[in-house]
Amino acid sequence: MNNRFGFKDFVQLVMMVALIVVVLLAMKQYDRQLEVLLRIDERLKEQTTEISELRRALQSGMRVAQIPTTQGTVGVAVAGETQGGDVFKYVKAAQQKPDYAMGDWYVDAFPVKVPIITPYIVQDLYGMYVGCRVCDWLVTYDPATLDFVGVLAESWQISHDGLTVTFKLRRGVNFSDGHPFTADDVVFTYNWIMNPKVAAPRARSSLEKVKGVEKKGDYEVAF
């Protein structure tokens, strides 16, 4: 039997060679992209370390420090002015660790699908759990002492008759969209919860004894 190398065989050979060349070029390109990504990742790690060191240096030498809130926004904590203690002390302690880095993902798994995560109208424990991760309060409890400490509130005063609580709000706090947090947001939140058209019966019941919330200034509200 005679073996003949025809035009069809030649075309197949050329196509096979071309395919091999394309694969080799693609592999080379992927290797280059991987090298670039690795360099970017290494640079980001270096910048994160430098920023952490700079922040620790600033905090050790300045009375006023920028402190991240649970939302990822930035608040201003002034030493000695937060009533009942410093709610940011745990954040400050974490920032002193050499491997501290700003910003990350928090991943959790729930056994059910969470139907609603809108604050105050959540219907189950898991929705409330999400809300606790993304929302801040005026005050909260110190888990070590169980004393009230300010979060969005810098300080507060209770009237002599015990019927009015006036909060001074922390300045320099922004929402995730950059909008500054002011007394108007506190008043809006209260009015929104107390609106009977809003499906927030649980939150509304906790405020049923509050007659109202009054703005006393851009950073002062009275309950």
HELIX and SHEET records of a PDB file:
HELIX    1   1 PHE A    7  GLY A   61  1                                  55    
HELIX    2   2 LYS A   89  GLN A   95  1                                   7    
HELIX    3   3 LEU A  125  VAL A  134  1                                  10    
HELIX    4   4 ALA A  183  MET A  194  1                                  12    
HELIX    5   5 PRO A  201  SER A  206  1                                   6    
SHEET    1   A 2 VAL A  64  PRO A  68  0                                        
SHEET    2   A 2 VAL A  74  VAL A  78 -1                                        
SHEET    1   B 2 VAL A 139  TYR A 141  0                                        
SHEET    2   B 2 PHE A 148  GLY A 150 -1                                        
SHEET    1   C 4 ALA A 153  ILE A 158  0                                        
SHEET    2   C 4 VAL A 165  LEU A 169 -1                                        
SHEET    3   C 4 GLU A 220  ALA A 222 -1                                        
SHEET    4   C 4 GLU A 214  GLY A 217 -1                                        
END                                                                             
